[in-house]
Amino acid sequence: QYQGEKPERIAHSLAVADLACTIALGINRNSNGSALDLALVEASSILHDILKGRPAHDHAGGELLRALGYPEVAAVVEVHTRLGGLTPDPAEPVREAEVVYIADKSYRRTNRVTIEERYGIWRETWKNDPKRLESLTRGENRAKAVRARIEKALGRDLGEV
């Protein structure tokens, strides 16, 4: 009924889930005791676009999943596009929402892209909208900061994953 309406969305979500789970496993292997919840990463990344195509699909998806009894997954899904507009504190450990966020930003449909490529596409699309371009700059800076946090936790570049 939701994501199943468009097979390419399912393919995108499965690609995001594969990368997110690989990142989370790598962080868990490289960490000193703090562990990401792999089941939460997997479920959230598979369901992150459950209501894609609807206005504010991130929040709408979170509301649906919360109503279905999955509050932890809902909390990740509802921030997968912008992390709630917040850039995580560098001193904090990487969280599941960041892993899903960066995995999603690493794909355009089912094509793996860099943060720079992804935001470059958006900048070209919105080149005549100064307000949107300003928002994209903030978003790209956030994505780069999250990528740096994840690379530090992984002990290698995201492009190698």
Secondary structure, DSSP 8 states (H G I E B T S, - for coil): --GGG-HHHHHHHHHHHHHHHHHHHHHHHHSSS----HHHHHHHHHHTTTTTTSTTHHHHHHHHHHHTT-HHHHHHHTTTTTGGG----TTS---HHHHHHHHHHTEETTEE--HHHHHHHHHHHTTT-HHHHHHHHHHHHHHHHHHHHHHHHHTS-GGG-
